[in-house]
Amino acid sequence: TLARGYSVTTATDGNVLKKVKQVKAGEMLTTRLEDGWIESEVKNIQPVKKSRKKVH
């Protein structure tokens, strides 16, 4: 919940962001916090490489 320190970020279309591929550099985002909103502009997108799980 927001009161526990979590936030919810949405794109300009109102969709909740779950993956970096949902946004592009230059787009505006809205982040909802417990006590208000923050508007941000995407400057850079850095995907995280998935690590391979070793099979034992």
N, CA, C and O atoms as a CHARMM CRD file, in Angstrom:
* protein
*
  224
    1    1 THR  N      0.83300  -1.18900   0.00000 PROA 1      0.00000
    2    1 THR  CA     0.00000   0.00000   0.00000 PROA 1      0.00000
    3    1 THR  C      0.87100   1.24300   0.00000 PROA 1      0.00000
    4    1 THR  O      2.05800   1.19400   0.32400 PROA 1      0.00000
    5    2 LEU  N      0.25900   2.35200  -0.36900 PROA 2      0.00000
    6    2 LEU  CA     1.00800   3.60100  -0.42500 PROA 2      0.00000
    7    2 LEU  C      1.52100   4.01600   0.95500 PROA 2      0.00000
    8    2 LEU  O      2.60600   4.58700   1.06300 PROA 2      0.00000
    9    3 ALA  N      0.76300   3.73800   1.99400 PROA 3      0.00000
   10    3 ALA  CA     1.16800   4.11000   3.35200 PROA 3      0.00000
   11    3 ALA  C      2.40800   3.34900   3.81600 PROA 3      0.00000
   12    3 ALA  O      3.10200   3.79700   4.72900 PROA 3      0.00000
   13    4 ARG  N      2.69000   2.21500   3.20400 PROA 4      0.00000
   14    4 ARG  CA     3.86000   1.40800   3.58900 PROA 4      0.00000
   15    4 ARG  C      5.10200   1.78800   2.80200 PROA 4      0.00000
   16    4 ARG  O      6.16400   1.19900   3.00400 PROA 4      0.00000
   17    5 GLY  N      4.98900   2.77200   1.89800 PROA 5      0.00000
   18    5 GLY  CA     6.15300   3.22200   1.15400 PROA 5      0.00000
   19    5 GLY  C      6.16300   2.84300  -0.30600 PROA 5      0.00000
   20    5 GLY  O      7.10700   3.17300  -1.02400 PROA 5      0.00000
   21    6 TYR  N      5.13600   2.15800  -0.75800 PROA 6      0.00000
   22    6 TYR  CA     5.04700   1.80200  -2.16600 PROA 6      0.00000
   23    6 TYR  C      4.52900   2.98400  -2.96700 PROA 6      0.00000
   24    6 TYR  O      3.98200   3.93200  -2.40300 PROA 6      0.00000
   25    7 SER  N      4.70100   2.92900  -4.28500 PROA 7      0.00000
   26    7 SER  CA     4.15500   3.94800  -5.17200 PROA 7      0.00000
   27    7 SER  C      3.57300   3.26000  -6.39700 PROA 7      0.00000
   28    7 SER  O      3.85400   2.09200  -6.66600 PROA 7      0.00000
   29    8 VAL  N      2.75500   4.00800  -7.13600 PROA 8      0.00000
   30    8 VAL  CA     2.16700   3.49800  -8.37300 PROA 8      0.00000
   31    8 VAL  C      2.48200   4.50700  -9.46400 PROA 8      0.00000
   32    8 VAL  O      2.13600   5.68200  -9.34300 PROA 8      0.00000
   33    9 THR  N      3.13700   4.05600 -10.53500 PROA 9      0.00000
   34    9 THR  CA     3.49800   4.94000 -11.63700 PROA 9      0.00000
   35    9 THR  C      2.66300   4.60300 -12.85500 PROA 9      0.00000
   36    9 THR  O      2.51600   3.43800 -13.22300 PROA 9      0.00000
   37   10 THR  N      2.11100   5.64900 -13.48300 PROA 10     0.00000
   38   10 THR  CA     1.28800   5.46500 -14.67600 PROA 10     0.00000
   39   10 THR  C      1.84100   6.27200 -15.83900 PROA 10     0.00000
   40   10 THR  O      2.47300   7.31300 -15.65700 PROA 10     0.00000
   41   11 ALA  N      1.58400   5.76200 -17.04200 PROA 11     0.00000
   42   11 ALA  CA     1.95600   6.46100 -18.27200 PROA 11     0.00000
   43   11 ALA  C      0.88100   7.50400 -18.57900 PROA 11     0.00000
   44   11 ALA  O     -0.12300   7.59600 -17.87200 PROA 11     0.00000
   45   12 THR  N      1.09700   8.27900 -19.62700 PROA 12     0.00000
   46   12 THR  CA     0.13800   9.32400 -19.98600 PROA 12     0.00000
   47   12 THR  C     -1.22600   8.76000 -20.36000 PROA 12     0.00000
   48   12 THR  O     -2.23300   9.46000 -20.25100 PROA 12     0.00000
   49   13 ASP  N     -1.27300   7.50300 -20.79900 PROA 13     0.00000
   50   13 ASP  CA    -2.55700   6.88000 -21.14200 PROA 13     0.00000
   51   13 ASP  C     -3.28800   6.35300 -19.91100 PROA 13     0.00000
   52   13 ASP  O     -4.39300   5.82300 -20.03000 PROA 13     0.00000
   53   14 GLY  N     -2.68300   6.49300 -18.72400 PROA 14     0.00000
   54   14 GLY  CA    -3.31300   6.06300 -17.48900 PROA 14     0.00000
   55   14 GLY  C     -3.01100   4.63500 -17.08800 PROA 14     0.00000
   56   14 GLY  O     -3.40500   4.20400 -16.00400 PROA 14     0.00000
   57   15 ASN  N     -2.31600   3.88700 -17.94400 PROA 15     0.00000
   58   15 ASN  CA    -1.98800   2.49900 -17.61400 PROA 15     0.00000
   59   15 ASN  C     -0.86900   2.43000 -16.58200 PROA 15     0.00000
   60   15 ASN  O      0.10700   3.17700 -16.65700 PROA 15     0.00000
   61   16 VAL  N     -1.02100   1.52600 -15.62200 PROA 16     0.00000
   62   16 VAL  CA     0.00600   1.30300 -14.60600 PROA 16     0.00000
   63   16 VAL  C      1.21200   0.65900 -15.27000 PROA 16     0.00000
   64   16 VAL  O      1.06900  -0.28900 -16.04300 PROA 16     0.00000
   65   17 LEU  N      2.40200   1.17400 -14.97000 PROA 17     0.00000
   66   17 LEU  CA     3.62300   0.64900 -15.57200 PROA 17     0.00000
   67   17 LEU  C      4.10900  -0.58000 -14.82700 PROA 17     0.00000
   68   17 LEU  O      4.20400  -0.59100 -13.59900 PROA 17     0.00000
   69   18 LYS  N      4.41700  -1.62100 -15.60500 PROA 18     0.00000
   70   18 LYS  CA     4.96000  -2.85300 -15.05000 PROA 18     0.00000
   71   18 LYS  C      6.28600  -3.21800 -15.69800 PROA 18     0.00000
   72   18 LYS  O      7.09200  -3.93600 -15.10600 PROA 18     0.00000
   73   19 LYS  N      6.51800  -2.71900 -16.93100 PROA 19     0.00000
   74   19 LYS  CA     7.73700  -3.05900 -17.67100 PROA 19     0.00000
   75   19 LYS  C      8.28500  -1.81100 -18.35700 PROA 19     0.00000
   76   19 LYS  O      7.53200  -0.91100 -18.73000 PROA 19     0.00000
   77   20 VAL  N      9.62000  -1.77100 -18.51900 PROA 20     0.00000
   78   20 VAL  CA    10.24900  -0.60800 -19.14500 PROA 20     0.00000
   79   20 VAL  C      9.82900  -0.43800 -20.59700 PROA 20     0.00000
   80   20 VAL  O      9.87700   0.67200 -21.12600 PROA 20     0.00000
   81   21 LYS  N      9.42100  -1.51800 -21.24700 PROA 21     0.00000
   82   21 LYS  CA     9.03400  -1.41500 -22.65300 PROA 21     0.00000
   83   21 LYS  C      7.72300  -0.64200 -22.84700 PROA 21     0.00000
   84   21 LYS  O      7.32800  -0.37800 -23.98300 PROA 21     0.00000
   85   22 GLN  N      7.05300  -0.28200 -21.76200 PROA 22     0.00000
   86   22 GLN  CA     5.81200   0.47200 -21.85200 PROA 22     0.00000
   87   22 GLN  C      6.04300   1.96700 -22.06000 PROA 22     0.00000
   88   22 GLN  O      5.09600   2.69900 -22.34800 PROA 22     0.00000
   89   23 VAL  N      7.29100   2.43500 -21.92000 PROA 23     0.00000
   90   23 VAL  CA     7.56300   3.86500 -22.04000 PROA 23     0.00000
   91   23 VAL  C      8.71600   4.13100 -22.99300 PROA 23     0.00000
   92   23 VAL  O      9.50200   3.24200 -23.32000 PROA 23     0.00000
   93   24 LYS  N      8.79300   5.39000 -23.43100 PROA 24     0.00000
   94   24 LYS  CA     9.86900   5.83700 -24.30900 PROA 24     0.00000
   95   24 LYS  C     10.47200   7.10300 -23.71800 PROA 24     0.00000
   96   24 LYS  O      9.80900   7.83200 -22.97900 PROA 24     0.00000
   97   25 ALA  N     11.73100   7.35800 -24.04800 PROA 25     0.00000
   98   25 ALA  CA    12.39400   8.57800 -23.59900 PROA 25     0.00000
   99   25 ALA  C     11.57700   9.78200 -24.04200 PROA 25     0.00000
  100   25 ALA  O     11.07600   9.82500 -25.16500 PROA 25     0.00000
  101   26 GLY  N     11.44700  10.75100 -23.16000 PROA 26     0.00000
  102   26 GLY  CA    10.70100  11.96500 -23.45000 PROA 26     0.00000
  103   26 GLY  C      9.26400  11.93500 -22.95500 PROA 26     0.00000
  104   26 GLY  O      8.62400  12.98200 -22.86500 PROA 26     0.00000
  105   27 GLU  N      8.74700  10.76000 -22.63400 PROA 27     0.00000
  106   27 GLU  CA     7.37400  10.66100 -22.15400 PROA 27     0.00000
  107   27 GLU  C      7.27500  11.14400 -20.71200 PROA 27     0.00000
  108   27 GLU  O      8.25000  11.11100 -19.96100 PROA 27     0.00000
  109   28 MET  N      6.08700  11.58800 -20.34500 PROA 28     0.00000
  110   28 MET  CA     5.81700  12.02800 -18.98400 PROA 28     0.00000
  111   28 MET  C      5.14200  10.90100 -18.21600 PROA 28     0.00000
  112   28 MET  O      4.29900  10.18500 -18.75600 PROA 28     0.00000
  113   29 LEU  N      5.52100  10.75100 -16.94500 PROA 29     0.00000
  114   29 LEU  CA     4.94200   9.74200 -16.06900 PROA 29     0.00000
  115   29 LEU  C      4.37200  10.42900 -14.83600 PROA 29     0.00000
  116   29 LEU  O      4.82700  11.50300 -14.44200 PROA 29     0.00000
  117   30 THR  N      3.37200   9.79800 -14.23400 PROA 30     0.00000
  118   30 THR  CA     2.81400  10.27700 -12.97800 PROA 30     0.00000
  119   30 THR  C      2.99600   9.18900 -11.93400 PROA 30     0.00000
  120   30 THR  O      2.60800   8.04100 -12.15000 PROA 30     0.00000
  121   31 THR  N      3.58600   9.54900 -10.80300 PROA 31     0.00000
  122   31 THR  CA     3.79400   8.60200  -9.71200 PROA 31     0.00000
  123   31 THR  C      2.94900   9.03200  -8.52700 PROA 31     0.00000
  124   31 THR  O      3.04700  10.16400  -8.05300 PROA 31     0.00000
  125   32 ARG  N      2.11600   8.10900  -8.05300 PROA 32     0.00000
  126   32 ARG  CA     1.24000   8.36300  -6.90400 PROA 32     0.00000
  127   32 ARG  C      1.93700   7.86500  -5.64700 PROA 32     0.00000
  128   32 ARG  O      2.34300   6.70600  -5.56700 PROA 32     0.00000
  129   33 LEU  N      2.07100   8.74800  -4.67300 PROA 33     0.00000
  130   33 LEU  CA     2.64400   8.42200  -3.37300 PROA 33     0.00000
  131   33 LEU  C      1.55800   8.57800  -2.31100 PROA 33     0.00000
  132   33 LEU  O      0.43300   8.97000  -2.62300 PROA 33     0.00000
  133   34 GLU  N      1.88800   8.27800  -1.08300 PROA 34     0.00000
  134   34 GLU  CA     0.89700   8.37200  -0.00700 PROA 34     0.00000
  135   34 GLU  C      0.29200   9.77200   0.09600 PROA 34     0.00000
  136   34 GLU  O     -0.91000   9.91500   0.31700 PROA 34     0.00000
  137   35 ASP  N      1.12100  10.80200  -0.06300 PROA 35     0.00000
  138   35 ASP  CA     0.64900  12.16100   0.18400 PROA 35     0.00000
  139   35 ASP  C      0.55900  13.04800  -1.05400 PROA 35     0.00000
  140   35 ASP  O      0.44800  14.26700  -0.92600 PROA 35     0.00000
  141   36 GLY  N      0.60600  12.45400  -2.26000 PROA 36     0.00000
  142   36 GLY  CA     0.48200  13.27900  -3.46000 PROA 36     0.00000
  143   36 GLY  C      1.00600  12.59900  -4.70400 PROA 36     0.00000
  144   36 GLY  O      1.17900  11.38000  -4.73700 PROA 36     0.00000
  145   37 TRP  N      1.26200  13.40900  -5.74200 PROA 37     0.00000
  146   37 TRP  CA     1.70500  12.91300  -7.03800 PROA 37     0.00000
  147   37 TRP  C      3.00600  13.59200  -7.42500 PROA 37     0.00000
  148   37 TRP  O      3.29300  14.71300  -7.00400 PROA 37     0.00000
  149   38 ILE  N      3.78800  12.88900  -8.23600 PROA 38     0.00000
  150   38 ILE  CA     5.00400  13.45000  -8.82500 PROA 38     0.00000
  151   38 ILE  C      4.90400  13.24300 -10.32700 PROA 38     0.00000
  152   38 ILE  O      4.57900  12.14800 -10.78700 PROA 38     0.00000
  153   39 GLU  N      5.18300  14.29800 -11.09500 PROA 39     0.00000
  154   39 GLU  CA     5.25100  14.16100 -12.54600 PROA 39     0.00000
  155   39 GLU  C      6.71900  14.12100 -12.94100 PROA 39     0.00000
  156   39 GLU  O      7.51600  14.93300 -12.47200 PROA 39     0.00000
  157   40 SER  N      7.07500  13.17100 -13.80800 PROA 40     0.00000
  158   40 SER  CA     8.47000  12.97400 -14.20900 PROA 40     0.00000
  159   40 SER  C      8.56500  12.81700 -15.71500 PROA 40     0.00000
  160   40 SER  O      7.62700  12.35500 -16.36400 PROA 40     0.00000
  161   41 GLU  N      9.71000  13.20500 -16.26500 PROA 41     0.00000
  162   41 GLU  CA     9.98900  12.97300 -17.67900 PROA 41     0.00000
  163   41 GLU  C     11.02900  11.86300 -17.78300 PROA 41     0.00000
  164   41 GLU  O     12.03800  11.87800 -17.07700 PROA 41     0.00000
  165   42 VAL  N     10.77700  10.90300 -18.66500 PROA 42     0.00000
  166   42 VAL  CA    11.70200   9.79100 -18.87100 PROA 42     0.00000
  167   42 VAL  C     12.91800  10.30800 -19.63000 PROA 42     0.00000
  168   42 VAL  O     12.78500  10.82700 -20.73800 PROA 42     0.00000
  169   43 LYS  N     14.08600  10.17100 -19.04700 PROA 43     0.00000
  170   43 LYS  CA    15.33700  10.58800 -19.68100 PROA 43     0.00000
  171   43 LYS  C     16.07500   9.40200 -20.27700 PROA 43     0.00000
  172   43 LYS  O     16.65300   9.50200 -21.36000 PROA 43     0.00000
  173   44 ASN  N     16.05500   8.27800 -19.56800 PROA 44     0.00000
  174   44 ASN  CA    16.80700   7.10800 -19.98900 PROA 44     0.00000
  175   44 ASN  C     16.05600   5.86100 -19.54300 PROA 44     0.00000
  176   44 ASN  O     15.40400   5.85800 -18.49900 PROA 44     0.00000
  177   45 ILE  N     16.15100   4.81100 -20.33400 PROA 45     0.00000
  178   45 ILE  CA    15.52400   3.53400 -19.99900 PROA 45     0.00000
  179   45 ILE  C     16.61600   2.48600 -19.95700 PROA 45     0.00000
  180   45 ILE  O     17.36400   2.32400 -20.92100 PROA 45     0.00000
  181   46 GLN  N     16.71100   1.77700 -18.85200 PROA 46     0.00000
  182   46 GLN  CA    17.76300   0.78600 -18.66100 PROA 46     0.00000
  183   46 GLN  C     17.14300  -0.56300 -18.29900 PROA 46     0.00000
  184   46 GLN  O     16.85400  -0.80400 -17.12700 PROA 46     0.00000
  185   47 PRO  N     16.93000  -1.45000 -19.28100 PROA 47     0.00000
  186   47 PRO  CA    16.39000  -2.77500 -18.95400 PROA 47     0.00000
  187   47 PRO  C     17.39700  -3.59000 -18.14400 PROA 47     0.00000
  188   47 PRO  O     18.60800  -3.42800 -18.29200 PROA 47     0.00000
  189   48 VAL  N     16.88300  -4.45700 -17.29800 PROA 48     0.00000
  190   48 VAL  CA    17.71900  -5.36400 -16.51500 PROA 48     0.00000
  191   48 VAL  C     17.80700  -6.67800 -17.27000 PROA 48     0.00000
  192   48 VAL  O     16.79400  -7.24000 -17.68700 PROA 48     0.00000
  193   49 LYS  N     19.03300  -7.15900 -17.44100 PROA 49     0.00000
  194   49 LYS  CA    19.21300  -8.43700 -18.12900 PROA 49     0.00000
  195   49 LYS  C     18.77000  -9.56200 -17.22100 PROA 49     0.00000
  196   49 LYS  O     19.11600  -9.60000 -16.04000 PROA 49     0.00000
  197   50 LYS  N     18.00100 -10.48200 -17.78400 PROA 50     0.00000
  198   50 LYS  CA    17.56700 -11.64500 -17.01400 PROA 50     0.00000
  199   50 LYS  C     18.73700 -12.59600 -16.86200 PROA 50     0.00000
  200   50 LYS  O     19.47100 -12.86200 -17.81400 PROA 50     0.00000
  201   51 SER  N     18.90100 -13.10400 -15.64900 PROA 51     0.00000
  202   51 SER  CA    19.96800 -14.07700 -15.42700 PROA 51     0.00000
  203   51 SER  C     19.42300 -15.47300 -15.68200 PROA 51     0.00000
  204   51 SER  O     18.26400 -15.76800 -15.39200 PROA 51     0.00000
  205   52 ARG  N     20.26500 -16.30800 -16.22100 PROA 52     0.00000
  206   52 ARG  CA    19.86000 -17.69200 -16.47900 PROA 52     0.00000
  207   52 ARG  C     19.94700 -18.48300 -15.18800 PROA 52     0.00000
  208   52 ARG  O     20.90800 -18.35900 -14.43000 PROA 52     0.00000
  209   53 LYS  N     18.94200 -19.28900 -14.95300 PROA 53     0.00000
  210   53 LYS  CA    18.97300 -20.16800 -13.78700 PROA 53     0.00000
  211   53 LYS  C     19.71900 -21.43200 -14.16500 PROA 53     0.00000
  212   53 LYS  O     19.47900 -22.01700 -15.22200 PROA 53     0.00000
  213   54 LYS  N     20.62100 -21.84700 -13.29600 PROA 54     0.00000
  214   54 LYS  CA    21.38000 -23.07000 -13.54600 PROA 54     0.00000
  215   54 LYS  C     20.53200 -24.27400 -13.17400 PROA 54     0.00000
  216   54 LYS  O     19.88400 -24.29600 -12.12800 PROA 54     0.00000
  217   55 VAL  N     20.54400 -25.26600 -14.03700 PROA 55     0.00000
  218   55 VAL  CA    19.82900 -26.50500 -13.77000 PROA 55     0.00000
  219   55 VAL  C     20.79700 -27.47200 -13.11500 PROA 55     0.00000
  220   55 VAL  O     21.87500 -27.73200 -13.65000 PROA 55     0.00000
  221   56 HSD  N     20.42800 -27.99900 -11.97600 PROA 56     0.00000
  222   56 HSD  CA    21.31400 -28.92000 -11.24100 PROA 56     0.00000
  223   56 HSD  C     20.92100 -30.33900 -11.51100 PROA 56     0.00000
  224   56 HSD  O     21.54300 -31.26300 -10.98600 PROA 56     0.00000
